[in-house]
Structures are given as structure tokens and as C-alpha cells.
């Protein structure tokens, strides 16, 4: 009799809706210059099924932002999608905005929010002085820090500030967690449902949403970390694909022209052979992807080794991401001409 593994106690560490949506949910997608955009609407039934709030989720996936050309391509898509969402939410150009940068500035993977604030054009003080120029929206910003620093629930700080300055809508920016290596630092999620800070790393705080603040809340996030379970399970999957590809192409003369180790087998159409998987991985090869994750989780968690991990070039990538989001918001929120 087949051994059944209880997956209910294993919670996938991800903040991305696209990684947990069931197959029956309609997804609108388009691609532009190697950038893929997916749009999902989660209704009440799907919300109960996957534990995500009802609303719109936009996912922008890209491969590279390390050079100016690719960074600008991603930024232009980001601006376009933010503008579309604002229109869908019926937010006008005259409405004021409070932008929140969540996270810890001193922890690089968690510094996306605070460092994005540094790139914003802040105008609320100019409005108060009566010198705000035409074309600029009334914008204020806040870095509330983390509860470990302030001892205050982040949502309480935001709620108090919002009650005082009375913005028409709020934008929250935060670092997220992913359940896929491929999406780390290569995905931007935009949603009109708000956010649960820290939920992807098992440190969930009170949500920041329209339900709490009574005004629209847009959340923008980038996955900057994955857990060790994801890294190990994805590596096993890549190992199987590499093994299958190598066996099928061992005598392919084309491969002799490519430097060893430079073949990106993930871009190839590879169908994993179950027999070859069992041959390579033994008993573990009989497990499904979900069962493999559960097994690794049960091995690493009791000994405290299910670490949250980020790539070594995170400092450089955060600089690029905060430029895309910060300056992208400047162009999307203010009606100003480029110089």
C-alpha cells in the first residue's frame, strides 16, 4: 500500500499569489521583450482555497535588471501596470497618497521598502506651503521600521499617521518570500489587497489593507529570499532535468561546440522520465514534488536549518530594484514630463 504523507502541516513560504493559485483560476498573460506579465483575480471561492485576499494580483517576471537597458524595460512595464491599476481602482490624479516603506534598512534583503522611499519625489510639505507645482501629486512617505526596533505594531503606526494626514490611498512596499529560486529578485507583485508584513517568513504581523484603514491600499513587493527547503527541493528537480538532458544529448555534436557548463538546460523542453528519476534519486525519486518538499521540511526544521537565504549580489540588486520601483512610482503618480 502506498504511504501517504500529510501535507497539511507544511506551509509553503511564499507571498506570491501566482505560486499558489489553483489551475482553474483564469490568468491573463502577455510578454514584452522577455518580460512576462500575469494578471489574476482571486474571487471568494479561490480566496478560501489558497488563503489569499480577494482582489487583483499582477506579477511582472523578468530575467535581468543589471544593465540600464533591461532595467528601463522593466520600469516601463511597471509604470504601465501601476497606471492601469490606479484607473481600475478609480483613483484620480488629484488624490493624495501615503507611501509606506516596510522592512529593516539594516538588513539588505529586507531593505527594499525603506530604500525605495529614498528615490521618491515627496511633495506633501510643498502642498502645505502652497507652492506645489502643477502636475505633481500630493505625496507623503513613511518608514515605520520593524516591531523589533520600535516595539509598536507596524499597522498601528500606519493607521495613526493615516488618521492624521488623511491620504486618499496608500501604497505599501515590502520585501517578500518566494517558493521558487527562479523568482528571487526577478519578480514584482502588485496587488490591491494590501499586505501581511512578514507572512512569507513565518513572522506575520497585522495586515495593512482597506479593511483596516478604510481607504484603498496597493501593495508592491519583490521576493528577495527563499527558504532552505525550496533551495534543496529545486536543486533536486534541476539535478533530474540535467541528468535527463545530458543522457539524451551525450552524443549531440552541437554540444561539442559549447563550453562545458554553459548549456542552460532549463531553456530546453525536457520531459522528466520517471524511471530515470528513480534511477538517479533512488527511493526519493518515487516522491511527488510536494512529498519531496515535505520530506526536506521534516529533515531540516527540527534541527533549525530551514534558513531563509538570499543571493550574494543582493546589495547590487536591491539598488536596481529600488530605482525601478521608486522612480517608476514617480512617473506613475506624478503627471510630469521627462527631461
Secondary structure, DSSP 8 states (H G I E B T S, - for coil): -------TT-------GGGT--TTS-EEEEEETTEEEEEEEE-HHHHHHH---SEEEEEEE-S--SSHHHHHHHHHHHHHHHHHHHHHTT--TTS-EEEEE-S-TTSGGG-HHHHHHTTS---HHHHHHT---TT---EEEE----HHHHSS-HHHHHHHHHHHH--SEEEEEEEEE-S-GGGTTSEEEEESS-EETTGGGT----EESHHHHSSEEEEEEEEEEEEHHHHHHHHHHHHHHHHHHHHHTTT-GGGGGS-TT---GGGS-----HHHHHHHHGGGGGS-HHHHHHHHHHHHGGGT---EE--TTHHHHHHHHHHHHHHHHHHHHS-----
